[in-house]
Amino acid sequence: MSTDALREQIRMQVRKALSAASSPAPAADASVAALMRRFEAGYETVNAEAIVACFASDVVWVLPDSRVLKGREACLAFLKERFASPTGPKFSDSHMNVLGQTVVQNYKVSLPLPGGQIGIYDGTDVYQIRDGLIARKDAYWKQVGMPKPVAPAQPTPSPAGVVVPLRVGTAAHAAALTDLFKRLAASPALLQAAQSGLLRFDMRVDEAAVKAVAAAGGVSGASAMAATTAIDPAACCSSCKEGKACECQGDSCGLHDHAAQDVPELKGVIGEKLLKTLPPSVKTVRLHPKAVMTPLGKEALRKRGITIERGTKP
């Protein structure tokens, strides 16, 4: 139905109401106005039962999309569904004109549309009153302008999660870091936590250590990685967490080389921080021929009484 046709239909209903009650009694007008105030209060308090109480038992409600609701039960079910939906229409700027047993209501409507837009409408409802109740309700909506885009939702703050520190500047073996990420990939739960930000890694670089390794020259990529990758020994067993000797059995622990736990081989740049990661049980260390020992590293070995051997593992 076109806009002009809708307007003409409304005019006809108003003219019919005016001719039927050209001189309505003031008391009748007051009674209809009180009915419509109760009807409006039901919308303001989102009370479907209060709204339906204003309808006649055989009420006919014609919706803007041409659907027709008949009877109180159908109207009550429709209102409860509308009020329960977060995307239902929003009404504002309501004005009513009581014309005897006919009421004309004008208002504004905003309604979410597919594609994330908001439609703005001018609404007009025509009510027919019978025996103090609403017997018929005809609703007409006319769209005003083009749909407006919905304001973008505010981003949800990322959860704090757990941060695993990885420090560059020690001689922990590169295979330990590789094993760490292999275990991460093998665990769906850990992988999902990393992808969602609940599990993150904090990698920091010791610039002096990196320059010292580069200056040593001839160090293979794997050895350089081993010389500049730190894995926290506390991530191993309960003994490691207490700063004691590792108690893992066999070679199941990827953070330690158990086959050479008593005499570990140190590669790359060997400083005081690196030596603090050695278990208390270590009494002898073997230096790789291309390892670089800092003065503080030598002093730390002397204080702990650790013997230094040179050469590669047999």
Contacts in CASP RR format, 6 or more apart in sequence:
PFRMAT RR
TARGET T0000
AUTHOR 0000-0000-0000
METHOD contacts of the structure
MODEL  1
MSTDALREQIRMQVRKALSAASSPAPAADASVAALMRRFEAGYETVNAEA
IVACFASDVVWVLPDSRVLKGREACLAFLKERFASPTGPKFSDSHMNVLG
QTVVQNYKVSLPLPGGQIGIYDGTDVYQIRDGLIARKDAYWKQVGMPKPV
APAQPTPSPAGVVVPLRVGTAAHAAALTDLFKRLAASPALLQAAQSGLLR
FDMRVDEAAVKAVAAAGGVSGASAMAATTAIDPAACCSSCKEGKACECQG
DSCGLHDHAAQDVPELKGVIGEKLLKTLPPSVKTVRLHPKAVMTPLGKEA
LRKRGITIERGTKP
1 9 0 8 1.000
3 142 0 8 1.000
6 140 0 8 1.000
6 142 0 8 1.000
9 140 0 8 1.000
10 104 0 8 1.000
10 124 0 8 1.000
10 126 0 8 1.000
10 140 0 8 1.000
13 102 0 8 1.000
13 126 0 8 1.000
13 128 0 8 1.000
13 138 0 8 1.000
14 99 0 8 1.000
14 102 0 8 1.000
14 104 0 8 1.000
14 126 0 8 1.000
16 102 0 8 1.000
17 99 0 8 1.000
17 100 0 8 1.000
17 101 0 8 1.000
17 102 0 8 1.000
17 128 0 8 1.000
18 99 0 8 1.000
18 102 0 8 1.000
20 101 0 8 1.000
21 28 0 8 1.000
21 99 0 8 1.000
21 100 0 8 1.000
21 101 0 8 1.000
24 99 0 8 1.000
24 100 0 8 1.000
24 101 0 8 1.000
28 100 0 8 1.000
28 101 0 8 1.000
29 98 0 8 1.000
29 100 0 8 1.000
31 132 0 8 1.000
32 98 0 8 1.000
32 100 0 8 1.000
32 101 0 8 1.000
32 103 0 8 1.000
32 129 0 8 1.000
32 132 0 8 1.000
33 96 0 8 1.000
33 98 0 8 1.000
35 54 0 8 1.000
35 129 0 8 1.000
35 132 0 8 1.000
35 133 0 8 1.000
35 134 0 8 1.000
36 54 0 8 1.000
36 96 0 8 1.000
36 98 0 8 1.000
36 103 0 8 1.000
36 105 0 8 1.000
36 127 0 8 1.000
38 50 0 8 1.000
38 53 0 8 1.000
38 54 0 8 1.000
39 51 0 8 1.000
39 54 0 8 1.000
39 134 0 8 1.000
40 94 0 8 1.000
40 96 0 8 1.000
41 47 0 8 1.000
41 50 0 8 1.000
42 50 0 8 1.000
42 51 0 8 1.000
43 51 0 8 1.000
43 91 0 8 1.000
46 83 0 8 1.000
48 76 0 8 1.000
48 79 0 8 1.000
48 80 0 8 1.000
48 83 0 8 1.000
49 76 0 8 1.000
51 75 0 8 1.000
51 79 0 8 1.000
52 72 0 8 1.000
52 75 0 8 1.000
52 76 0 8 1.000
52 79 0 8 1.000
54 133 0 8 1.000
54 134 0 8 1.000
55 61 0 8 1.000
55 71 0 8 1.000
55 72 0 8 1.000
55 75 0 8 1.000
55 133 0 8 1.000
55 134 0 8 1.000
55 135 0 8 1.000
55 137 0 8 1.000
56 130 0 8 1.000
56 131 0 8 1.000
56 133 0 8 1.000
56 134 0 8 1.000
56 135 0 8 1.000
57 71 0 8 1.000
57 72 0 8 1.000
58 70 0 8 1.000
58 71 0 8 1.000
58 135 0 8 1.000
59 69 0 8 1.000
59 70 0 8 1.000
59 71 0 8 1.000
59 72 0 8 1.000
59 75 0 8 1.000
59 133 0 8 1.000
59 134 0 8 1.000
59 135 0 8 1.000
59 136 0 8 1.000
59 137 0 8 1.000
60 68 0 8 1.000
60 69 0 8 1.000
60 70 0 8 1.000
60 71 0 8 1.000
60 135 0 8 1.000
60 136 0 8 1.000
60 137 0 8 1.000
61 68 0 8 1.000
61 69 0 8 1.000
61 70 0 8 1.000
61 74 0 8 1.000
61 75 0 8 1.000
61 78 0 8 1.000
61 136 0 8 1.000
61 137 0 8 1.000
61 139 0 8 1.000
62 68 0 8 1.000
62 136 0 8 1.000
62 137 0 8 1.000
62 138 0 8 1.000
62 139 0 8 1.000
63 69 0 8 1.000
63 139 0 8 1.000
64 121 0 8 1.000
64 123 0 8 1.000
64 139 0 8 1.000
64 140 0 8 1.000
64 141 0 8 1.000
69 75 0 8 1.000
69 78 0 8 1.000
82 88 0 8 1.000
82 89 0 8 1.000
87 112 0 8 1.000
88 111 0 8 1.000
88 112 0 8 1.000
89 109 0 8 1.000
89 110 0 8 1.000
89 111 0 8 1.000
90 109 0 8 1.000
90 110 0 8 1.000
90 111 0 8 1.000
91 107 0 8 1.000
91 108 0 8 1.000
91 109 0 8 1.000
92 107 0 8 1.000
92 108 0 8 1.000
92 110 0 8 1.000
93 106 0 8 1.000
93 107 0 8 1.000
93 108 0 8 1.000
94 105 0 8 1.000
94 106 0 8 1.000
94 107 0 8 1.000
95 105 0 8 1.000
95 106 0 8 1.000
95 107 0 8 1.000
96 103 0 8 1.000
96 104 0 8 1.000
96 105 0 8 1.000
97 103 0 8 1.000
97 104 0 8 1.000
97 105 0 8 1.000
100 129 0 8 1.000
101 128 0 8 1.000
101 129 0 8 1.000
101 130 0 8 1.000
102 126 0 8 1.000
102 127 0 8 1.000
102 128 0 8 1.000
102 129 0 8 1.000
103 126 0 8 1.000
103 127 0 8 1.000
103 129 0 8 1.000
104 124 0 8 1.000
104 125 0 8 1.000
104 126 0 8 1.000
104 127 0 8 1.000
105 124 0 8 1.000
105 125 0 8 1.000
105 126 0 8 1.000
105 127 0 8 1.000
106 122 0 8 1.000
106 123 0 8 1.000
106 124 0 8 1.000
107 123 0 8 1.000
107 124 0 8 1.000
107 125 0 8 1.000
108 120 0 8 1.000
108 121 0 8 1.000
108 122 0 8 1.000
108 123 0 8 1.000
109 120 0 8 1.000
109 121 0 8 1.000
109 122 0 8 1.000
109 123 0 8 1.000
109 141 0 8 1.000
110 118 0 8 1.000
110 119 0 8 1.000
110 120 0 8 1.000
110 121 0 8 1.000
111 118 0 8 1.000
111 119 0 8 1.000
111 121 0 8 1.000
112 118 0 8 1.000
112 119 0 8 1.000
112 150 0 8 1.000
113 119 0 8 1.000
113 147 0 8 1.000
116 149 0 8 1.000
116 150 0 8 1.000
117 147 0 8 1.000
117 148 0 8 1.000
117 149 0 8 1.000
117 150 0 8 1.000
118 147 0 8 1.000
118 148 0 8 1.000
118 149 0 8 1.000
118 150 0 8 1.000
119 143 0 8 1.000
119 147 0 8 1.000
119 148 0 8 1.000
120 143 0 8 1.000
120 144 0 8 1.000
120 145 0 8 1.000
120 147 0 8 1.000
120 148 0 8 1.000
121 141 0 8 1.000
121 142 0 8 1.000
121 143 0 8 1.000
121 144 0 8 1.000
122 141 0 8 1.000
122 142 0 8 1.000
122 144 0 8 1.000
123 139 0 8 1.000
123 140 0 8 1.000
123 141 0 8 1.000
123 142 0 8 1.000
124 139 0 8 1.000
124 140 0 8 1.000
124 142 0 8 1.000
125 137 0 8 1.000
125 138 0 8 1.000
125 139 0 8 1.000
125 140 0 8 1.000
126 137 0 8 1.000
126 138 0 8 1.000
126 140 0 8 1.000
127 134 0 8 1.000
127 136 0 8 1.000
127 137 0 8 1.000
128 134 0 8 1.000
128 135 0 8 1.000
128 136 0 8 1.000
128 137 0 8 1.000
129 135 0 8 1.000
158 197 0 8 1.000
159 196 0 8 1.000
159 197 0 8 1.000
159 198 0 8 1.000
161 197 0 8 1.000
161 198 0 8 1.000
161 199 0 8 1.000
161 200 0 8 1.000
162 193 0 8 1.000
162 198 0 8 1.000
162 199 0 8 1.000
162 200 0 8 1.000
163 200 0 8 1.000
163 201 0 8 1.000
163 202 0 8 1.000
164 199 0 8 1.000
164 200 0 8 1.000
164 201 0 8 1.000
164 202 0 8 1.000
164 232 0 8 1.000
165 201 0 8 1.000
165 202 0 8 1.000
165 204 0 8 1.000
165 232 0 8 1.000
166 177 0 8 1.000
166 201 0 8 1.000
166 202 0 8 1.000
166 203 0 8 1.000
166 204 0 8 1.000
166 229 0 8 1.000
166 230 0 8 1.000
166 231 0 8 1.000
167 203 0 8 1.000
167 204 0 8 1.000
167 206 0 8 1.000
167 230 0 8 1.000
168 203 0 8 1.000
168 204 0 8 1.000
168 205 0 8 1.000
168 206 0 8 1.000
168 209 0 8 1.000
168 210 0 8 1.000
168 228 0 8 1.000
168 229 0 8 1.000
168 230 0 8 1.000
169 205 0 8 1.000
169 206 0 8 1.000
169 209 0 8 1.000
169 210 0 8 1.000
169 227 0 8 1.000
169 228 0 8 1.000
169 229 0 8 1.000
169 230 0 8 1.000
169 269 0 8 1.000
169 273 0 8 1.000
169 274 0 8 1.000
170 227 0 8 1.000
170 228 0 8 1.000
170 229 0 8 1.000
170 230 0 8 1.000
170 273 0 8 1.000
170 274 0 8 1.000
170 277 0 8 1.000
171 226 0 8 1.000
171 227 0 8 1.000
171 266 0 8 1.000
171 267 0 8 1.000
171 268 0 8 1.000
171 269 0 8 1.000
171 270 0 8 1.000
171 274 0 8 1.000
172 226 0 8 1.000
172 229 0 8 1.000
172 230 0 8 1.000
172 231 0 8 1.000
172 255 0 8 1.000
172 277 0 8 1.000
173 226 0 8 1.000
173 229 0 8 1.000
173 257 0 8 1.000
174 222 0 8 1.000
174 225 0 8 1.000
174 226 0 8 1.000
174 229 0 8 1.000
175 226 0 8 1.000
175 254 0 8 1.000
176 229 0 8 1.000
176 231 0 8 1.000
176 254 0 8 1.000
176 255 0 8 1.000
177 225 0 8 1.000
177 229 0 8 1.000
177 231 0 8 1.000
179 254 0 8 1.000
179 255 0 8 1.000
180 231 0 8 1.000
183 190 0 8 1.000
184 190 0 8 1.000
184 191 0 8 1.000
184 194 0 8 1.000
185 191 0 8 1.000
190 199 0 8 1.000
193 199 0 8 1.000
194 200 0 8 1.000
205 228 0 8 1.000
206 228 0 8 1.000
209 227 0 8 1.000
209 228 0 8 1.000
209 269 0 8 1.000
210 228 0 8 1.000
212 268 0 8 1.000
212 269 0 8 1.000
212 292 0 8 1.000
212 294 0 8 1.000
213 219 0 8 1.000
213 224 0 8 1.000
213 227 0 8 1.000
213 228 0 8 1.000
213 268 0 8 1.000
213 269 0 8 1.000
213 292 0 8 1.000
215 292 0 8 1.000
216 268 0 8 1.000
216 269 0 8 1.000
216 290 0 8 1.000
216 292 0 8 1.000
217 290 0 8 1.000
218 290 0 8 1.000
219 227 0 8 1.000
219 267 0 8 1.000
219 268 0 8 1.000
219 290 0 8 1.000
223 267 0 8 1.000
223 268 0 8 1.000
223 288 0 8 1.000
223 290 0 8 1.000
224 268 0 8 1.000
226 267 0 8 1.000
226 268 0 8 1.000
227 267 0 8 1.000
227 268 0 8 1.000
227 269 0 8 1.000
228 268 0 8 1.000
228 269 0 8 1.000
230 277 0 8 1.000
231 255 0 8 1.000
233 240 0 8 1.000
233 243 0 8 1.000
233 246 0 8 1.000
233 255 0 8 1.000
233 256 0 8 1.000
233 277 0 8 1.000
233 279 0 8 1.000
234 240 0 8 1.000
234 241 0 8 1.000
234 243 0 8 1.000
235 255 0 8 1.000
236 246 0 8 1.000
236 248 0 8 1.000
236 253 0 8 1.000
236 255 0 8 1.000
236 256 0 8 1.000
237 246 0 8 1.000
237 247 0 8 1.000
237 248 0 8 1.000
237 253 0 8 1.000
238 247 0 8 1.000
239 245 0 8 1.000
239 246 0 8 1.000
239 247 0 8 1.000
240 246 0 8 1.000
240 255 0 8 1.000
240 279 0 8 1.000
243 279 0 8 1.000
243 280 0 8 1.000
244 279 0 8 1.000
244 280 0 8 1.000
245 261 0 8 1.000
245 279 0 8 1.000
245 280 0 8 1.000
245 281 0 8 1.000
246 253 0 8 1.000
246 256 0 8 1.000
246 258 0 8 1.000
246 261 0 8 1.000
246 279 0 8 1.000
246 281 0 8 1.000
248 256 0 8 1.000
248 258 0 8 1.000
249 258 0 8 1.000
250 258 0 8 1.000
251 258 0 8 1.000
251 259 0 8 1.000
257 264 0 8 1.000
260 313 0 8 1.000
261 279 0 8 1.000
261 281 0 8 1.000
261 282 0 8 1.000
262 281 0 8 1.000
262 282 0 8 1.000
262 283 0 8 1.000
262 284 0 8 1.000
263 282 0 8 1.000
263 284 0 8 1.000
263 285 0 8 1.000
263 286 0 8 1.000
263 309 0 8 1.000
264 278 0 8 1.000
264 282 0 8 1.000
264 285 0 8 1.000
264 286 0 8 1.000
265 285 0 8 1.000
265 286 0 8 1.000
265 287 0 8 1.000
265 288 0 8 1.000
265 312 0 8 1.000
265 313 0 8 1.000
266 274 0 8 1.000
266 285 0 8 1.000
266 286 0 8 1.000
266 287 0 8 1.000
266 288 0 8 1.000
266 291 0 8 1.000
267 288 0 8 1.000
267 290 0 8 1.000
267 291 0 8 1.000
268 288 0 8 1.000
268 290 0 8 1.000
268 291 0 8 1.000
268 292 0 8 1.000
269 291 0 8 1.000
269 292 0 8 1.000
269 294 0 8 1.000
270 287 0 8 1.000
270 291 0 8 1.000
270 292 0 8 1.000
270 293 0 8 1.000
270 294 0 8 1.000
270 297 0 8 1.000
271 293 0 8 1.000
271 294 0 8 1.000
271 296 0 8 1.000
271 297 0 8 1.000
271 300 0 8 1.000
272 294 0 8 1.000
272 296 0 8 1.000
272 297 0 8 1.000
272 299 0 8 1.000
272 300 0 8 1.000
274 297 0 8 1.000
275 297 0 8 1.000
275 300 0 8 1.000
275 301 0 8 1.000
275 304 0 8 1.000
275 306 0 8 1.000
276 300 0 8 1.000
278 285 0 8 1.000
278 304 0 8 1.000
278 306 0 8 1.000
282 306 0 8 1.000
283 305 0 8 1.000
283 306 0 8 1.000
283 307 0 8 1.000
284 306 0 8 1.000
284 307 0 8 1.000
284 308 0 8 1.000
284 309 0 8 1.000
285 301 0 8 1.000
285 306 0 8 1.000
285 307 0 8 1.000
285 308 0 8 1.000
285 309 0 8 1.000
286 308 0 8 1.000
286 309 0 8 1.000
286 310 0 8 1.000
286 311 0 8 1.000
286 312 0 8 1.000
286 313 0 8 1.000
287 293 0 8 1.000
287 308 0 8 1.000
287 309 0 8 1.000
287 310 0 8 1.000
287 311 0 8 1.000
288 311 0 8 1.000
288 312 0 8 1.000
289 310 0 8 1.000
289 311 0 8 1.000
289 312 0 8 1.000
301 308 0 8 1.000
END
